[in-house]
Structure formats: structure tokens, C-alpha cells
Amino acid sequence: MPMPALDEAIGRKRAIDDSLGRVFDAATNENNELDLKRVPASELPSGVKSSHDLAAWIREENDKSGELGKEIEQLKAVDAAAVARRNGREQESGLGVENGTKGGWGGDGAQLTIGTAFTKSQAYKNLNGRSIGDLSTLDVELKTLMTTAAGWTPEVTRTGRVVDFATRPLQVAQLIPQTTTTQAAIQYLEETTFTNNAAEIAEAGTYPEAALALTEQNVLVRKISVFLPVTDEQLEDETQVRGYIDNRLGFMVRQRLDSQILVGNGTAPNLRGLNNIVGIQTQAKGADTVPDAVYKAMTLIRTVGQAEPNLVIMNPTDWMDIRLLRTADGVYIWGNPSDAGPERIWGLTVSQAQAQTLNTGIVADTQFIELATRSGLDVQVSNSHSTFFIEGKLAIRADIRVALVVYRPTAVCTVTGI
């Protein structure tokens, strides 16, 4: 018996697919690329006047085709059930029913399932332990094999864990003494002239004259910032998103600060990093070993900078070369490979910083370095950016304002050529 609803659904889906096919054919260029602007006016659906309208029409028609496909599958299932029911009625008239069963119903009036009908069929009873042969007398017509592809896809619940992208961690900022400021710049006085003519004199002798001069120094506060666009729905529908974005944007700002502390070039709006501070000292490795060059830099800080070094910063690749140093007979100087090994050189803490320039180390007395924070990490949300308001988007931004001050440049020494 024909099923009009099924035939109608198939016809409607075929008409939609044909319309989509004509549009796609007209939009495909000689390079097999889709260009909606190529579609002539004669092929445009009613009411469509631009490529933007056409893209919206394609999405709408494609959705309709998909819904009709689902409806067709459901109607086919109904049709298959009707066929099975008709087969049951034929069997009721003497075509394979036994033990009091009639059609799709058991002798007690209970409806037979496909599985029950199969086990009651003569074909199944004739198997008697042998392989399946002729199933022509099967009471119910078996259709599609039930598999994962044709049945239910197993439901999987995602965990709450997010694996962060592999990127450089924070390695330096926490080693620098930190203060706060309410100003837009750090101003201080540096004693730039110190002439000590103190000497012994005879009775009634002339006192020798000393000289002192101060110079005002100024270090501007700089801003480091970043923003991320996100839709209203993403923030509304997933509670974990806001916290995740806040954390990652904050990390991005601090990671950039970590780099600026070391290699910022000082050109506005950059900070001036330790490697580029005017007046710092330099010790070339030359023919020395790296440990010897580091010790000579420490001596420069003590004798010229009149400071006491307490920190060494190196790129991990440069520190690796030191960690692998061995004696002539192969003994590791910085400890056995089975041990963690000291992260120290000449008694100073070594910080391995990936942002540090390769082949250049820093020795410093952090007593004369300061990271002054004008405003800590600030995260704000707004929809006023560009056309975000009418597009249902939000801009989440994060920033920090800081100044890096090196009060005594000679208390810092780079070791080059390592």
C-alpha cells in the first residue's frame, strides 16, 4: 500500500536538493571554487538580491533538506512496520503461524517483538544447531543491521579539564623586588658626582673641598594589555568560560611582562629591560670558561658597582652547557646525572628564563632593581567595541601598568659569548 506522506516528503526534499544543486553549479568557477557572486539573476531564488542573502538562503534550504531527511527516515520506519504488520496478517491466514500465534500477536494477546517473532519462525526452529539457511519463512522482515553507525552513537561526557597550550611559563618577574606607586612615573635623584677630597691637614691648614651633584631621573609607567572577543552565548551557556578567559588573559599579560623585564628595548611604549639599561657593565667570555666569565662579572659588580650580586639569569640552553660540564676523565662537575643538581653557580641562584637572549647571561644585585606597579591586573568586559553590540559579542580586556627601575646600572652585568 503506498504511503502518500513518504512520497510527498521525498518529493519536497528532491525539489530542495535540485534547487541547491543548480545554485552550486552556477557558483562554481573554473578552479572548482565556490563564488556566490557568479550566480546570475535568473538562477537567484525569489527575494534573494545579494550574495549575503544567497548565503542565508543556502543555509536555510540546507537545514530544510536535513529536517526532511530525518522525516523521511522516520516515515520509512513506519512503512517498514506496516509491512511487517501486513506480513503478520498473511501468516495468520496460514502462511507460517503456529502455536496459537496470530500475525504480530501472541496467543495471549501480547504483541510480538521482532526478536520473539524470529525465534517462533519455522526457519529458526529448522536450524537445530546448524548455520542459518533459508529464512523465507521468517515471520517479520528484518531490515537494517543495528550498528553504532545505524543506531545510537555512544554518549560521552566531556571532563572539565582544559589542557593549556604549551608556552613559556613565568620565570623572572617574581625574582624582582616589587613595590606600588600612585604616579605615572617613578622619579628619583641619582648622585652623579661624588668627589671625595678628604685628607689629613696640619693645624690651621685649609680643608680640602669635596663635590656632590644630584641628577633627577625619571622612569615612565608603561601599560601591557590584551583583549579577546567572545559571543554572548558562549559566556551565558558555559559557566567555566569566564574564569578560563580571565586566567588566560591574565597569564598573557604577565608573560609579556616577564619578557619585557629582560629584553624590552625602551622605545615607547616598551619597558627598558635589564639587557638594555644604559650604563650596565659587560663581561665578555672570550677564552674563559663560562663559570670563570660569570665570576669575573660578579667581581665587576662588587668593585665597580659596589654591590653584592645575588642572581644569575640564563637561557635554558646556555645553562644546559654548564650543567653538562665534565672533567677530563668524564666526571660531571655540576653533579651526577642521577641527581637533581644545583641550580646555582658560585653560590648564586640561577634562573632559567626562555625570554633571555641566547648566549648572554645576566648577573645582578636585585637590591638595586625595582618593579613598581601603578595598577595591577585589571580585567574588564564591554560590548561597545566596533559593531559588537549589534552582533551579540563582548570584548574582554586585561592590562597592567608597571615601571621597571634600575637604580644603579653598574649593579647589573651581562656576560656575552657564553
N, C-alpha and C positions, 0 to 999 in steps of 0.2 A: 504494500500500500504506500503510495507516495506521501511524502511529508512536506506540505507547502511551506511551512516556516523555515525548514532547512534549505529548500530550493531558493527561497527569497533571500535568505542571508548570504548564500553562496553568490547569488546574482549581484547583490549590493557590494559585496567585497570585491568581486571581479571588476565591477564598474569603477570603484575607487582605485584599485591597483592599475587598471588601464589608464586612468587619468594621470596618476603619478608617473607611470611609465612614459607617457607622451611628453610630460614636462621635463623629466630627466633626460630623455633623448634630445630634446631641443636645447637643453642647457649644457650638454657635454660638448666640449671643444675638440679640436684635432689632437690635443695632447691627452685626451681622455680625462680632462679635469672638469669639475662642475663649476659653471659660471652662470648664475641665475639671471644676469643681465642679458644673456644671449637669447632668452626665451622671447619670441615675437609676440606682439599683442594678440594675434589670432589664437595663440595657444594659452594665453593667460586665463585663468578661471574668472568667473563673474565676480566683480567687486575688487579684484586684485589690480593695483595700479603701479606698484613698485616692487623691487627685488626684496625689500624688507617685508612687504605684505605677502609676497610669494613664499618666503621662508616660513612665515607664520602659518600660511595655508598648508604647506607641505607637512609641518609638524602636526597640524590638526587632522589632516586626512590620514596621515600615517597612524595617529592614535586611533582614529575610527576603524582603520583596517585591522589594527591589532585587537580591538574590542570585538569586532565581527569574527575574527579568527577564533577567539575564545568561545563566542556564542555558537559558532559552527561546531566546535569540538563537543560542546555540551549537547547540542541537538543530535549530533551523530551518536552520542552515548545513549540518548533517549531512543533513537531509532534502533540501535542495537538491542536495547532492552525489549522494544516492541517485537523485533524479530524473534528474540528468544521466547517471548510470551506466545507468539504465534506457533513456534515450533512445539511448545508445550501442549498447546491445544490439539495439534496434529497427533502428537503421541497419545493424547487422551483418547483419540478415536481408534487407537490400536496400533500405533506406529512405534512401539518401544516402551510403553508404560507397564510396570508390573508392581507387584507387592502393594496394590491398592493406591498407588500414587496417580494423580491426575494432573497433567500439564506441569505447571510450576508450583504445585501444591502437594504436600504430603497427605497421607491418608488421614491424618488427624486434623487437617485443615491448615497446618502451618506451611507458610510459603517456603519453597526450596531455594537454597542458595546455589550459586554456580558450583561450588565445591561439592555440596550434597548431591546435586543432580549428576555430577560427574561420577561420583562413587556408586550411584544407583544404576548407571548406564550399563547396558549389556557388554559394551566394548571393554569397560573396566573389569567387569566380572570375568570376561573371557581371557584376561591376561594371565591369571593364575601363576604369577611369578615371572612371566616372560616379558620381553620388551613390548612397548606399545606398537600395535599394528594398525589395523583399520579402525578408525574412530567414527565411522559414518553413522553409527547408531547412538552417538553421544547426544544426551537429552538437550544440552544447552550449547549453542555455538560459542566457542572460546575465541576471543578476538586478539587484542594486543598483549604480548608478554609484559607482565608487570615488572619493570626495572626502575632503577633510580632515574634514568632519563625520561621514562614514560610515566613515572609515578611521582611520589613525593621526594623532593630533594631534602636530605637530612638537615635539620635545623641546627645551626651552630651559633652559640652565643659568644660574642667578642669579649675578651678580657678588657679591663680598664687600663692596661699598660700601654704607654706610648714610648717607643724606642727613639731616643733623641738622635738627631743627625750627628755623625762623627765630626767634631770640630774642636778647635783649640780651646782648652779649658782656661780658667782664670789662674794666673801664675805669679803676678807681680804686685798688683795693687795692694794686696793685703800685707805686703812687706814694707810699705812706705808709711811712715807716721802720718796720721790723718787728723785734721782739725776742721772747724767750720768757720764760715765767715758770713757776714751780712752785707758785704760790699761787692761791687762789680769788679774789683781788682784788689790785689794784695800789694800794698805799698810798705816799704821798709827802708831804713837807712843802712847803707853799707860803708864801712870805714875803708876808704880807698887810699888814704895817705896815713902812714904811721912812720914817723921819723923819730927814732929814739936816740937822742944825743946825750943821754945820761952819762956822766963821768965824774970822777973824783976831782975836787978842786982844792986849792990851798986856801988858807984863811984870807978872807976878803976878796977871793977870786970871783970871776964872772961865771954866772950859771950858764951852762950850755943850753941853747934853745931847741926845743922839740917842735914837731909839726904834726898836726892831725887834720884830716879833712873827711867829711862825710858826703856821700852821694846818694840821692834818693833813687831807689829802684822801684819798678812797677811791673807786676805780672798780672795780665788780664785774666779774668774768669772766662772760660770757654764752655760752649754747650755741645753735648753729644746727643744725638736724637735719632729716632727711627719711628716709622708708623706702618700699620698693617690694615688693609681693607678687609672687611668681613660683612656678610649679609645679616640682616635682622633675624632671619630664620635660623641661621647657624647658632647664634647666641641664645635664641629663645628655646630651641628644641634640644640642645645638648648642654647640660649644666656644667660639664667638665671643660668646655671650650674656653670660657672666660679666664679661669685660673691658668689653663695651659698657655694662652696667649700672653697674659701678664708675665708669667715666668720666663717665657722665651724672649719676649721683647726686652725685659729687664736684663737678661743674660747678654743679649746682643749689644746693649749699651755698655755694659761692664766689660765685655770682651774687647770692644773698640777702645775703651779707656785703658785697658791693660796694654794694648799695642801702642797707644799714644804716649804713655809714660816712658816707653823705651825709644821709639823711633819717630815720634811726632816732629815735623820739620820746623815748627814755629811760625810758619806762614799762616796768617789768619784765614780761617778760624781754627787752625790746628794748634794743639799744645806744642810746647817745645820739649821733646823727650830728652832723657839723660844722655843719649849718644850725641845730641846736637846742642847741648848747653854751651854757650860761649864761655871760654876760659877753663874748661876742664883739661885735665892732663892726659897725656897719651904715652903708652909704653909699647914699643914695637917688639915682637917676639924675636925677630932676627934669627940668629943661630942658637938661641937659648931653647931649652925645653919649655913647654907650656907652664909647668909649675914654677920654673925659675922666673919666667916673664911675669907671672901673677905676683910672685913675691917682690919683684922689683917695682911693680905698680903699687903694692902695699907700702913700700918704702917711700915712694914719691908722695903718697898721701900723708904719711907721717912727717916727712921732712919739709915738704913744700906746702902741703895743705894744712899742716899742724892739726891733723885729725887722726882718728883711730878707725881704720877700716873694719867693717863688721859684716859685709855682704859681698858675694860674688854672683853675677848673673851671666849665664852662658846658654847658648843654643844647645838643645839636647845632643845634636850631632857632635858639637865640639866637646861636650862633657864626656861623650862616649869614648872619644880618643884618649882622654885622660884616664877614664875608668879601665881601659884595656891596656894601659902601660905595663910592660913587663921588664924584669931584669934580663941580663944576658943569658941566664940559664932558664928563662921561661916562667919565673915566678911573678904572679900578678902583684903589682905594688899596692893597688887600692883594695886588696882583699881577694880571697878565694872566690871563684865563680859560684860556689855553693852558698856563699854568704850574701846578705843584702848589700854590704859595702857601705862605707861612709859617704854621705853627700856633703863632704867638707874638703877644703883644701887650705893648708896652713892654718887650720883651726877655724876658718871662716865658713859660714853656711853658704852652700851653693844652691841657687835657684835655677832650675832648668826652664827656660822660657822660650817657647817656639817663635815668639814675635821678635826675639833678639836677633840682630844681624848676624848671619853666619860668619864664622872666622873672626869675630870680635867679641871680647868679653868685657864686662864692666866690674870694676872694684870700687866700692863706695863706703863712706861713713854716712849712714842714713840719719844721723843726728842733724845733719845739715840739709836734709830734704824734707819737704812737706807737701802733702796733698790736701789742699783746702777746698772744702765742699760748700758752695753757695746754696745749692738746693739739691737734696738727694733725689733718688729715683722717683720720678713723677709719671704716673700713668693716667691718661685722660681719654674719654670717648666722646665723639661728636658725629653728627650726620650732616654737618654744614659744609663739608669738603666737596668742592666741584658740584656734580649733579647727584651726590649720594642720597640726598633727601628724597628725591622723586624716584630713585632706583632701589630704595629699601636697603641701603648699605650704611655701614658705620666705619669710621676711621678711628682706630685705637693707636694712640701715640705714646711714646715713652721718651724721657730725656733726663739728663743730669747736667749740672753746671759745676765745674771744678776749675781749680788753678793748680798747676804743678810749680812749686817754688824750690829752687836750689840756692840756698843762702850762701854757700861757699863752693863755687865751682871747682876749686882745687882739691876739694874733698872727694871728687869723683875722678877716676882714671880709666880710660879704655885701654884694653890690651889688644893690639891688632896683629893680624897674621897668624892666628893660632890654628 
